[in-house]
Amino acid sequence: MIPNFSLIGESINDSVPSTHALFEANDMEGIRALAQFQAEKSAYIDVNVGCRSGEFLAEMVRFVQSAVDLPLSIDTPDPEMAELALKAYDSAKGMPILNSISPLRTEMFDLYKICPFRPILLITENRVNGEEIMCHTAEETYDAARFMLEKAHDAGIPTSDCIFDPGVAPIGTDTEDNFKRLYRTMEMMHADPDFTGFHASVGLSNFTVMLPPRRTNGELVKTPLESAFLTLTNPLGMDFCIGSVRRKYVLLPEEHDAMKCLRDCLNLEGYDVLNRVMEFCM
């Protein structure tokens, strides 16, 4: 286990085929079992119903809260859906997370008046001189973070409740140096006194998606690179992640080959990153 680290259980999400099937079948007992299974190892339970209605999301919030005693992460970019979910939420089980608010959706901060929440602040995009842009560099991502921190403060949300999502891309297809952008952004935020007490999170399973499993101690596993990612970024503020309770996330020693792989990736560019990752997976 990683000290001072919070796992947001990712499985009640419409993008997961087995969960989608549960939603389609209105299999509430299946949803209950999934929530309770995740509750054993999670700090929060994510609830994402995809493009279904706000009423359905509110129903799922009420139902999952009846099944577990953990706070929830309400996962929708839609302000109307988020409003219905927050109105349905029982704060007696702890302050929820709202995932996510971006510089293009700052009106969602108004929902804080309905039910206080810990926002996940998406900083992979920004609005500059009236134009919407994607953040391709650490400097652009850091600027988006500063903008979102100011907006959170304006809404009455303290830095200690802010969870920043710098965006993680699959390392196995990272020809645009996204991992390097993320890591450098975390370094900049960690060094800035204005961000003292901040938190960060990513959808960690995305980091190794499409990579072949690697045989470790006779078992095929993907987690070494995910654990290496957390080992590198946790000291910089990455103390949350949306991930799987089925995976064992640990801090790795510096000499671990997964750590060496990601350290190398920080010093490589383009297709050299992919080649290094493929070498590690062989």
N, C-alpha and C positions, 0 to 999 in steps of 0.2 A: 504493500500500500504506500501511497505517496502522502506525506504529512501535509495538512492544510490544503487538501485538494478535494474538490467536489465534482462528482460524476453526475451528469444529467442523463438519465436513462433514455435511450433514443428510440425504443422499439414501438411505442404507440404513435406511429407515423404512417400516413397513407402511402408514402413512397416505398414502404416495406411490403413486398407482395403478400406475405402471410397476414399482415395486419390489414391491408386493403381488403383481403378476403373476409376477415372478421367484420369489418365495417359493412361490407356489401351484404353479408348474411345477418347483420344485426345480432351478432353473437356476443352478447354482453358478458356471458360467463367466460368466454375466451378472452375478452378484454380485461376482465377482472383478474383472471389467472396471470395474464401478461404483466399487469400492473404490480401484482403481489410478488411475482418472481423478480422483477426489477428492484422492488423496494428493499430487498435484502442487501443490495450492494450500492444503491444509488442515494444521492442526497436530494435529488429532485427527479420528478417524472415528467418527461416531455409529452405534450399532447398536441398532435398535428393531424388535422383531419383533411388536409389538402384543400380542394376547391369546393368542398361541401358547404352547407349553409352555416351561418353564425349560430343559428338555433341548434344545429347538430353539434357544433363545437361546445356550446354552453352545456348541452346534455352530457357530453363526454367529460367535461370538467366536473360536473356534479357527480357523475357516476364514478370516475376514477378517485375522486376525493372520498367517496363512500367506501372505497375498497382499500385505501392506504392512508397512512397518517403523515405522509411526506408532503411538502409543498410542491406545486406544479410549475412547470415551464410552459406557458401558453404560447404556442408556436404558430404565429400567423403574421403576414405582412399587411393584412387587411384591417384597417381601423374599425370598421363596423363589426367585423367578426370579433376582434379583440375586445371591443366594448361590451358585447353580449357575454363573452367569456369572463371578463372581469366582474361583471355584475352578478354572475352565477358563482363566483369563487368565494370559498369560505376562508377568510383570513385567519381564522382561529388555528389553522394548520400551518401557519407561517406565511411570510410575504412571498408572493409568487414572482417568478421571472417572466418578463414579457420579451419574447424573441420574435421579431427584432424591430428596431427603429433605425432608419438610415437618414442621412442628410436630405434625402428626397421625400421623407415621410415624417417631418418633425411635428406635424399636427398630432401625431400619436402621443406626444408628451402630455396633451390635454387629458388623456385617459387616467393620468396619475391622480386626478381629483376624484375619480370613481373608486379606485382601489389602489393604494400605494403598491408599487412593484419595483423590482430590480430590473432595469432595462438591459438587454443585450443590444449594444450599439454597433451597428454594421458600419465599418469604415473602409469598405472596398470601393465606395463611390462618394462623390461629393458634388456640390453645386458651386461653380466658380464663375464669377461675373455673369450670373444668370444662366449659365450653361451646365448641363449635366455631364459629368465626366466619370470614367472609371479610373481608379487609382492604380497606376502602373509602377510607381516608384515608392520607396520608403518615405520620401519627403511628402509626396502627395497623400499617402495614407496617414501619416502623422498629422498633416494639416486637417484632414477629415476628423481625426480623433480630437484635436483641439476644438474644432467647431462643435462637435457633439458634446464634449465636456461642458462647454459654455451653455449650450441649450439645455442640458440636464440640470445644471445649476439654476438656470432661469426657471425651471419647472419645480425647483425645490428638492431635487434629488442630489444627495451628497456623493462625492467621489467614491466613497467606500461602498456605495450600492451600484456603481456603474461597472458593467461587464462589457469590455470592448471585443468585438470580433473582427480581427484583421483579415479574415478570409484565408482558407487553406485550400490548395489545389492538389490534385494527385501528383505525388512526387515522381511517379513513373511516366508522366507526360509533361513534366515541368520544363519546357523549352524556353519559357519566358522569365525564368529566375524568380518565380513567385515565392518559393521558400526563403530565398535570400531577402526579398522585399519584406516578408513577414518578420523575419528575425531582426533585420535592421530597424524596422518600425518599433518592435518591442524594446530594443536597446534604447531608442530615442525616448520613448515614453517612460521607461524605467529611470532614465537619467534626468527627467524633467520634474522638478519639485512640485509643479502644478498638478501632476498626476499621482502624487503620494496617496497610497491606499487603494489604487485602482485594481481591477481584476480583468482577466482576459479569458476568452473561450473560443474554441473552434469546433466544428463537426469533425472529430478526429478520425472517424472511419473513412472520410473522404481522402485522407492523406495516403492511404495504402490501397485504395480501390484500384482494381485492374492489375495489381501486382500479383505474381504467382506466390503461393505460400512457400515458405522456406523451412527446410527440415532442421529442427533444433532439438537435440536430445531425443531423436527418434520420432518427433512429432512435427507435423506441418503447421506452422504458425505464421501470422503476419505481425504480431505485436512487437517484435524487437524494434522496428523502425518507428512505430507509434510511441513506444516507451522512450526511445532515443529523442524523439521530437519533444516529449514532455520534459525529459532531463535537461535539454538545452534551453527550453523556453520557460519552464516553471520558475527558475530564479528571477526571471524578468517580469513575472506577473501572470503567467499562464496557469492559473490555479483552478480553473473550471474546464470541462470539456463535455460536449455531447458525444456519448460513446456507448459501447456495448458492455453490459454486465458480464458477458461471456468471455471477455478478454481481460487479461491480467496486466494492468498498467503498473510499472515499477520504475524507480530511478535506477539507471544503469551506471556501472563504473566507467570512467573515462576510457579505459582500454578496451571496452566492448567493441566488437567489430561493427555493430550498428551505429555506435557513436562515431567511430572513425569514418564511416560512410557519410553521415550527415555533416560532419566537420569538413570533409572533402567537398561535399556539394556546395557548401557556403563559399568555397574558393574556386568553384568551377562555373562555367556559363553554358547556356544552351544545351546542345545535345551531349556535351561532356557530362552533364548532370545525369542524363538518362543512362549513359553508358556505365557510369559509376554505380547507379542503383541496380542496373541489370547484373553487373558483376557481383554485387552483394547478394542478389537473390539466387544466383546459380549454386 
